[in-house]
Amino acid sequence: MNSHMILSLVIFGALYVVITTEIINKTAVALFAAMLTVVLGISDQTKAFGHIDLSVIFLLIGMMVIMGITKQTGVFQYIAIKIAKFARGEPVAIIILLSLTTAIISAFLDNVTTVLIIIPITILIAVELGLSPTPFIVTQAIASNVGGTATLIGDPPNIMIGSAAHLSFTDFLINLAPVVLIILAVNTLIIMLIFKKKMQVTNERKARIMNFNETKAIENKPLLVKSLTVLGLVIITLLFHSLLNLEPATIAMTGAVLLMILSGSKDVERLFAELEWSTIFFFVGLFIVVGALVDAGVMGLVSNWLITTIGNRLKFAQIAILWVSAILSSVVDNIPFVATMIPLLQGVGNHLGPEAIRPLWWALSLGACLGGNGTLIGASANVVSAGLANKSGHPISFWDFTKYGIIFTLVSIVVSSIYLFIRY
């Protein structure tokens, strides 16, 4: 190993430790590590900035803008209240329906934004029922991670994988949506088994839920029509983007700009201020740091080892990647893990061919996205959900979340293993 290899590994290793322990803000340290690779000469500035995947960055920004405007209408709170009333105030039915709704929304909206919108009204519903919000919150956080696995835009790791492997929105739907639907069905059975006998409420409590007025949640009907129209057009265009010769990032940004104009919002600065810039710049730093590993030759060495190890045993490789990804993603942030795996799989793809390794991309996506449900710190949506619970006076401990998360994760990874083995 030469000095550049050693330096790039030390920088990446230190970054991973800091991200895992959260002793320093992960975005700040990712950007510092990125600049360190340039200052130390591992990558020059042109190469370093060239490693930033702008397709990922602009797809994230575009969808954040669209959903930032859409959430101003109150439509998501309306849906949550409507579901609670549809369930006639029955707690288990509410948990199941809210979980499924969260999963569907998370397929088209990033998980953190989904829980930020849905969890507060969920806590209110649980309190009105006289129940602990913990089961409601935990199952919704888990559902957000499962639902986000189904599409290209549902979870940041999928956005990264799609861009690197040139996989379309339709590719994700065809290959991952079926197993996600199976997992959601199985999770519904688990919810019934765990909570059905534990959650009984009086008719008086149910009546309180039926008295909620969901129409008050809608704050701007004209904007709601515009937002849903643009969002629908974006999703339809994403489905056919390869036929239209348009990239997902272009579609998302066009939809975002169109909705900004249609909404008539003059306070664009406020809209931009609410974007998750911390997440965006975390990606920027991470792309540069992982790019430094490529420039130093580290990824080439590891790719050659992977090629030798895998050989033609792709069945073994996909199951191994699934389980390793799931285990690691349950205890560390799945984004840097996926960022590290991408150039490795690209190296294997250069040797075996891109079509041959497609199942490996699906295994990586399933493991990274579903593995985050294993513990409280496994996914950003989990941490944010627990934070909202704490602020409302209903703290959720690491064990409160993990004792349920482990069950759902193990079952989902077993289902995914069977699915991958049979289908590919």
Secondary structure, 3 states (H helix, E strand, C coil): CCHHHHHHHHHHHHHHHHHHHCCCCHHHHHHHHHHHHHHCCCCCHHHHHHCCCHHHHHHHHHHHHHHHHHHHHCHHHHHHHHHHHHCCCCHHHHHHHHHHHHHHHHCCCCHHHHHHHHHHHHHHHHHHCCCCCHHHHHHHHHHHHHHHCCCCCCCHHHHHHHHHHCCCHHHHHHHHHHHHHHHHHHHHHHHHHHHCCCCCCCHHHHHHHHCCCHHHHCCCHHHHHHHHHHHHHHHHHHHCHHHHCCCHHHHHHHHHHHHHHHHCCCCHHHHHHCCCHHHHHHHHHHHHHHHHHHHHCHHHHHHHHHHHHHCCCHHHHHHHHHHHHHHHHCCCCHHHHHHHHHHHHHHHHHHHCCCCCHHHHHHHHHHHHHHCCCCCCCCHHHHHHHHHHHHCCCCCCHHHHHHHHHHHHHHHHHHHHHHHHHHC
